[in-house]
Amino acid sequence: MSCRFLCAAVFLCMVANSAIAQDPTKVEPKHYRLQFENDRVQVVNVHYGPHEKSEMHEHPGGVVVIVTGGHLKFTDPNGKVTEVYSKPGESRWFPPFKHKVENVGDEPYNAVYIGIKGKLAEGGANTNQESPLAPEEVAKILLEYASAAAKP
């Protein structure tokens, strides 16, 4: 096997791997809109119309804050399906993950995903540590933010 062939095969594997799981704002711009990003966080507005589906994508570890509740079906790369029911104002921590999403409900689903960059997102910090703000306070702040951002 020639060195050139081996290098080409390795390069193709790396490109294919990065194409399989990508930033949702690039893979799914219909459902994920970048609102803000710096070297520490990525804030993404999430919107799925009734019965809309996504392609496979990934998120860094972070917190999702539900703006309008819904019934979603998540499918991981191995085909495992998890159904989630969410209510407005809820917030949840997620480790880094890859998935496809389907809004199985008859109403639009809206949320804000705050992806954490660096060691915290990779599990390098204590992710079980209590937040200085209660989830309800975080949800209220983000709902106010979402309302202000929606005004022309």
C-alpha positions in Angstrom: 0.0 0.0 0.0 1.5 3.3 -1.0 2.0 6.1 1.5 0.0 8.4 -0.8 -3.0 6.1 -0.8 -2.8 5.8 3.0 -2.6 9.5 3.5 -5.6 10.0 1.1 -7.6 7.4 3.0 -6.9 9.0 6.4 -7.8 12.5 5.0 -11.1 11.2 3.6 -12.0 9.5 7.0 -11.3 12.8 8.8 -13.5 14.8 6.4 -16.3 12.2 6.5 -16.2 12.2 10.4 -16.4 16.0 10.6 -19.2 16.0 8.0 -21.3 13.4 9.9 -21.6 15.5 13.1 -21.4 19.3 12.7 -22.5 22.5 14.2 -26.3 22.7 14.1 -26.3 26.3 12.9 -24.4 25.1 9.7 -26.1 21.7 9.2 -29.6 22.8 10.2 -29.9 26.6 9.8 -33.7 26.2 9.4 -33.9 25.0 13.0 -30.8 26.5 14.7 -29.9 30.2 14.5 -26.7 31.5 16.1 -27.6 34.4 18.4 -24.3 35.0 20.1 -20.9 33.4 20.3 -17.5 34.0 22.0 -14.6 31.8 23.2 -16.7 30.5 26.2 -20.3 30.0 25.0 -22.5 29.6 21.9 -26.1 30.8 22.3 -28.4 29.3 19.7 -32.1 29.9 19.1 -33.9 26.6 18.4 -37.1 26.4 16.4 -39.0 23.4 15.1 -42.4 23.7 13.4 -44.9 21.0 14.0 -43.6 17.6 12.8 -40.4 19.0 11.5 -37.2 16.8 11.5 -33.5 17.5 11.5 -30.4 15.8 10.2 -27.8 14.4 12.5 -25.9 17.2 14.2 -24.0 17.7 17.5 -24.0 20.2 20.4 -21.3 21.0 23.0 -22.3 20.4 26.6 -24.7 23.1 27.8 -28.0 24.2 29.0 -31.3 24.3 27.0 -34.0 26.6 28.2 -37.5 25.8 26.9 -39.4 28.8 25.6 -42.5 26.9 24.3 -43.0 23.4 25.4 -43.3 20.4 23.2 -42.9 16.7 22.5 -39.7 15.8 20.8 -38.1 12.6 19.7 -34.3 12.4 19.8 -32.4 9.7 17.8 -28.7 9.1 18.6 -26.2 7.8 16.0 -26.8 4.2 17.2 -30.5 4.5 16.5 -31.6 4.8 20.2 -34.7 6.9 20.4 -35.6 9.0 23.4 -38.9 10.9 23.7 -38.9 14.1 25.7 -41.8 16.2 26.9 -40.8 19.7 27.9 -42.7 22.7 29.5 -42.1 26.4 29.0 -39.5 27.7 31.4 -37.7 24.4 32.1 -34.0 24.2 31.8 -31.8 21.1 31.5 -28.1 20.4 31.4 -26.8 18.1 28.6 -23.3 16.7 28.1 -22.0 16.9 24.5 -24.2 14.9 22.3 -25.1 14.0 18.6 -28.6 13.4 17.5 -31.5 13.9 15.1 -34.6 15.6 16.3 -38.3 15.3 15.4 -41.0 17.6 16.8 -43.8 15.0 17.1 -46.2 17.6 18.4 -48.8 19.7 16.6 -47.4 23.0 17.9 -44.0 24.8 17.2 -41.2 24.1 19.7 -38.8 26.9 20.7 -35.8 26.9 23.0 -32.5 28.6 23.6 -29.4 26.3 23.8 -26.3 27.7 25.6 -23.4 25.6 24.6 -20.4 25.8 26.9 -17.0 25.7 25.3 -13.8 24.3 26.8 -13.3 21.9 29.8 -16.7 22.3 31.3 -18.4 21.2 28.1 -16.0 18.2 27.9 -16.8 17.2 31.5 -13.5 18.6 32.9 -15.3 20.5 35.6 -17.9 19.3 38.2 -21.1 19.4 36.1 -23.1 18.4 39.2 -22.2 21.7 41.0 -25.2 23.8 41.8 -25.7 26.9 39.7 -25.6 30.3 41.5 -29.0 30.9 40.0 -32.0 28.7 40.4 -33.3 27.2 37.1 -36.4 29.3 37.3 -34.2 32.5 37.5 -32.2 31.4 34.5 -35.4 30.6 32.6 -36.8 34.0 33.4 -33.7 35.8 32.3 -33.6 33.9 29.0 -37.3 34.3 28.4 -36.9 38.0 28.8 -33.9 37.9 26.5 -35.9 35.9 23.9 -38.8 38.4 24.1 -36.5 41.3 23.6 -34.7 39.7 20.7 -38.1 39.0 19.0 -39.1 42.6 19.0 -38.3 44.5 15.8 
